[in-house]
């Protein structure tokens, strides 16, 4: 029996609510995770100082984000900070 595990490597980027919401907003417009990744990288959507920071942060957040369904992603963008934390 295969089980999907939720990656809990919060030491790398913690919960990263703000960054997760930014990625979610882009995904709601584009609906393609590959294009979202490219946009985050090229436009420095996460406002990181270095390319390696962008890569590390996105690599930590992406597995969390792709596990959310469309309704959860919409909620993540719309709800308050406390509810965003609970969703993540």
MDAnalysis code that builds the backbone (N, CA, C; Angstrom):
import MDAnalysis as mda
import numpy as np

u = mda.Universe.empty(264, n_residues=88, atom_resindex=np.repeat(np.arange(88), 3), trajectory=True)
u.add_TopologyAttr("name", ["N", "CA", "C"] * 88)
u.add_TopologyAttr("resid", np.arange(1, 89))
u.add_TopologyAttr("resname", ["UNK", "UNK", "UNK", "UNK", "UNK", "UNK", "UNK", "UNK", "UNK", "UNK", "UNK", "UNK", "UNK", "UNK", "UNK", "UNK", "UNK", "UNK", "UNK", "UNK", "UNK", "UNK", "UNK", "UNK", "UNK", "UNK", "UNK", "UNK", "UNK", "UNK", "UNK", "UNK", "UNK", "UNK", "UNK", "UNK", "UNK", "UNK", "UNK", "UNK", "UNK", "UNK", "UNK", "UNK", "UNK", "UNK", "UNK", "UNK", "UNK", "UNK", "UNK", "UNK", "UNK", "UNK", "UNK", "UNK", "UNK", "UNK", "UNK", "UNK", "UNK", "UNK", "UNK", "UNK", "UNK", "UNK", "UNK", "UNK", "UNK", "UNK", "UNK", "UNK", "UNK", "UNK", "UNK", "UNK", "UNK", "UNK", "UNK", "UNK", "UNK", "UNK", "UNK", "UNK", "UNK", "UNK", "UNK", "UNK"])
u.atoms.positions = np.array([
    [0.840, -1.177, 0.000],
    [0.000, 0.000, 0.000],
    [0.884, 1.239, 0.000],
    [0.705, 2.074, -0.983],
    [1.496, 3.297, -1.102],
    [0.758, 4.445, -0.430],
    [1.474, 5.201, 0.378],
    [0.882, 6.381, 1.001],
    [1.642, 7.614, 0.560],
    [0.906, 8.672, 0.290],
    [1.528, 9.951, -0.050],
    [1.850, 10.690, 1.237],
    [3.048, 11.177, 1.319],
    [3.473, 11.883, 2.512],
    [3.522, 13.377, 2.261],
    [3.143, 14.143, 3.247],
    [3.220, 15.597, 3.200],
    [4.596, 15.986, 3.707],
    [5.343, 16.710, 2.913],
    [6.698, 17.094, 3.290],
    [6.660, 18.183, 4.363],
    [7.265, 17.897, 5.489],
    [7.234, 18.838, 6.606],
    [8.600, 19.418, 6.899],
    [9.280, 19.877, 5.911],
    [10.620, 20.429, 6.103],
    [10.539, 21.922, 6.386],
    [9.877, 22.276, 7.473],
    [9.677, 23.674, 7.820],
    [10.964, 24.376, 8.218],
    [12.016, 23.639, 8.459],
    [13.275, 24.297, 8.797],
    [13.843, 25.026, 7.596],
    [13.493, 24.607, 6.392],
    [13.993, 25.244, 5.186],
    [13.327, 26.571, 4.891],
    [12.006, 26.608, 4.942],
    [11.280, 27.835, 4.624],
    [10.110, 28.097, 5.561],
    [10.011, 27.404, 6.636],
    [8.907, 27.515, 7.585],
    [7.572, 27.340, 6.863],
    [6.530, 27.939, 7.356],
    [5.212, 27.768, 6.748],
    [5.071, 28.585, 5.463],
    [5.724, 29.730, 5.392],
    [5.769, 30.563, 4.179],
    [4.370, 30.886, 3.635],
    [3.543, 31.445, 4.478],
    [2.163, 31.764, 4.081],
    [2.141, 32.783, 2.943],
    [2.865, 33.866, 3.092],
    [2.860, 34.922, 2.069],
    [3.283, 34.366, 0.712],
    [4.347, 33.589, 0.697],
    [4.861, 33.021, -0.543],
    [3.870, 32.023, -1.141],
    [3.241, 31.235, -0.279],
    [2.254, 30.259, -0.752],
    [1.057, 30.952, -1.386],
    [0.632, 32.057, -0.800],
    [-0.496, 32.809, -1.361],
    [-0.111, 33.394, -2.721],
    [1.087, 33.921, -2.838],
    [1.533, 34.471, -4.130],
    [1.545, 33.390, -5.209],
    [2.066, 32.228, -4.869],
    [2.100, 31.119, -5.822],
    [0.676, 30.695, -6.176],
    [-0.213, 30.664, -5.196],
    [-1.611, 30.288, -5.435],
    [-2.303, 31.274, -6.364],
    [-2.051, 32.555, -6.169],
    [-2.651, 33.571, -7.032],
    [-2.233, 33.370, -8.482],
    [-0.986, 33.063, -8.687],
    [-0.500, 32.822, -10.051],
    [-1.133, 31.566, -10.624],
    [-1.203, 30.521, -9.802],
    [-1.792, 29.268, -10.288],
    [-3.256, 29.452, -10.685],
    [-3.991, 30.247, -9.940],
    [-5.394, 30.469, -10.280],
    [-5.547, 31.150, -11.641],
    [-4.577, 31.938, -12.028],
    [-4.616, 32.599, -13.339],
    [-4.166, 31.662, -14.449],
    [-3.117, 30.876, -14.190],
    [-2.451, 30.102, -15.240],
    [-2.939, 28.656, -15.324],
    [-3.185, 28.029, -14.190],
    [-3.657, 26.636, -14.097],
    [-2.644, 25.606, -14.596],
    [-1.382, 25.936, -14.594],
    [-0.339, 25.002, -15.040],
    [0.870, 25.163, -14.125],
    [1.161, 24.139, -13.329],
    [2.233, 24.247, -12.343],
    [3.600, 24.470, -12.971],
    [3.841, 23.918, -14.156],
    [5.139, 24.128, -14.820],
    [5.341, 25.593, -15.200],
    [4.292, 26.211, -15.696],
    [4.374, 27.626, -16.067],
    [4.468, 28.496, -14.818],
    [3.767, 28.103, -13.762],
    [3.859, 28.835, -12.497],
    [5.301, 28.828, -12.013],
    [5.943, 27.664, -12.032],
    [7.341, 27.559, -11.597],
    [8.239, 28.482, -12.419],
    [8.043, 28.477, -13.713],
    [8.853, 29.318, -14.596],
    [8.636, 30.809, -14.291],
    [7.391, 31.188, -14.079],
    [7.073, 32.594, -13.779],
    [7.676, 33.014, -12.434],
    [7.561, 32.156, -11.438],
    [8.140, 32.453, -10.120],
    [9.641, 32.656, -10.259],
    [10.281, 31.816, -11.026],
    [11.730, 31.887, -11.222],
    [12.126, 33.136, -12.007],
    [11.505, 33.365, -13.151],
    [11.898, 34.452, -14.044],
    [11.559, 35.843, -13.498],
    [10.440, 35.953, -12.775],
    [9.996, 37.268, -12.303],
    [10.275, 37.493, -10.819],
    [10.963, 36.558, -10.206],
    [11.300, 36.632, -8.779],
    [10.057, 37.004, -7.949],
    [8.994, 36.276, -8.175],
    [7.721, 36.511, -7.499],
    [7.872, 36.411, -5.982],
    [8.784, 35.580, -5.514],
    [8.971, 35.390, -4.077],
    [9.862, 36.454, -3.459],
    [10.370, 37.360, -4.283],
    [11.212, 38.476, -3.847],
    [12.420, 38.015, -3.035],
    [13.063, 36.985, -3.533],
    [14.265, 36.467, -2.878],
    [15.484, 37.237, -3.383],
    [16.514, 37.246, -2.579],
    [17.724, 37.983, -2.960],
    [18.610, 37.220, -3.935],
    [18.553, 35.906, -3.877],
    [19.415, 35.117, -4.771],
    [18.584, 34.068, -5.499],
    [19.121, 33.608, -6.621],
    [18.460, 32.555, -7.401],
    [18.349, 31.266, -6.596],
    [19.374, 30.983, -5.808],
    [19.336, 29.752, -5.008],
    [18.222, 29.822, -3.957],
    [17.939, 31.007, -3.433],
    [16.841, 31.167, -2.475],
    [15.492, 30.942, -3.145],
    [15.348, 31.458, -4.351],
    [14.116, 31.234, -5.106],
    [13.918, 29.739, -5.318],
    [14.961, 29.084, -5.778],
    [14.877, 27.655, -6.064],
    [14.555, 26.851, -4.808],
    [15.261, 27.113, -3.737],
    [15.052, 26.368, -2.487],
    [13.633, 26.583, -1.966],
    [13.188, 27.825, -1.941],
    [11.851, 28.125, -1.433],
    [10.784, 27.470, -2.291],
    [10.905, 27.610, -3.603],
    [9.891, 27.014, -4.478],
    [9.887, 25.493, -4.362],
    [11.061, 24.890, -4.264],
    [11.134, 23.432, -4.136],
    [10.516, 22.937, -2.836],
    [10.520, 23.757, -1.818],
    [9.868, 23.388, -0.566],
    [8.355, 23.597, -0.637],
    [7.932, 24.658, -1.301],
    [6.511, 24.987, -1.338],
    [5.735, 24.210, -2.390],
    [6.331, 23.944, -3.520],
    [5.620, 23.302, -4.627],
    [4.951, 21.986, -4.231],
    [5.651, 21.078, -3.550],
    [4.977, 19.822, -3.169],
    [3.767, 20.048, -2.262],
    [3.813, 21.052, -1.442],
    [2.658, 21.371, -0.590],
    [1.508, 21.894, -1.441],
    [1.843, 22.781, -2.370],
    [0.819, 23.454, -3.161],
    [0.106, 22.502, -4.117],
    [0.833, 21.609, -4.760],
    [0.201, 20.724, -5.744],
    [-0.748, 19.723, -5.098],
    [-0.644, 19.542, -3.803],
    [-1.557, 18.642, -3.094],
    [-2.915, 19.293, -2.806],
    [-2.980, 20.609, -2.948],
    [-4.254, 21.309, -2.745],
    [-5.102, 21.211, -4.009],
    [-6.408, 21.035, -3.837],
    [-7.278, 21.059, -5.010],
    [-7.618, 22.515, -5.343],
    [-8.325, 22.727, -6.427],
    [-8.621, 24.090, -6.878],
    [-9.411, 24.883, -5.834],
    [-10.349, 24.238, -5.200],
    [-11.159, 24.918, -4.182],
    [-10.290, 25.362, -3.002],
    [-9.375, 24.526, -2.589],
    [-8.474, 24.873, -1.490],
    [-7.536, 26.012, -1.879],
    [-7.084, 26.013, -3.124],
    [-6.217, 27.090, -3.595],
    [-6.979, 28.411, -3.613],
    [-8.216, 28.380, -4.066],
    [-9.040, 29.581, -4.051],
    [-9.244, 30.082, -2.625],
    [-9.531, 29.169, -1.713],
    [-9.700, 29.548, -0.312],
    [-8.434, 30.171, 0.247],
    [-7.311, 29.590, -0.074],
    [-6.033, 30.086, 0.422],
    [-5.838, 31.555, 0.060],
    [-6.260, 31.926, -1.114],
    [-6.117, 33.311, -1.576],
    [-7.142, 34.234, -0.902],
    [-8.321, 33.712, -0.615],
    [-9.426, 34.558, -0.159],
    [-9.528, 34.740, 1.357],
    [-9.088, 33.767, 2.126],
    [-9.335, 33.808, 3.572],
    [-8.288, 34.638, 4.309],
    [-8.518, 34.838, 5.608],
    [-7.583, 35.628, 6.414],
    [-6.325, 34.815, 6.763],
    [-5.383, 35.494, 7.357],
    [-4.073, 34.895, 7.645],
    [-4.177, 33.640, 8.510],
    [-4.996, 33.676, 9.525],
    [-5.137, 32.519, 10.424],
    [-5.661, 31.304, 9.658],
    [-6.644, 31.520, 8.811],
    [-7.205, 30.426, 8.008],
    [-6.210, 29.941, 6.956],
    [-5.415, 30.859, 6.419],
    [-4.370, 30.452, 5.473],
    [-3.394, 29.506, 6.146],
    [-2.999, 29.819, 7.359],
    [-2.079, 28.958, 8.119],
    [-2.683, 27.574, 8.321],
    [-3.964, 27.531, 8.592],
    [-4.619, 26.237, 8.811],
    [-4.673, 25.410, 7.541],
    [-4.887, 26.069, 6.400],
    [-4.918, 25.364, 5.123],
    [-3.555, 24.768, 4.762],
    [-2.513, 25.484, 5.130],
    [-1.177, 25.006, 4.784],
    [-0.705, 23.976, 5.796],
])
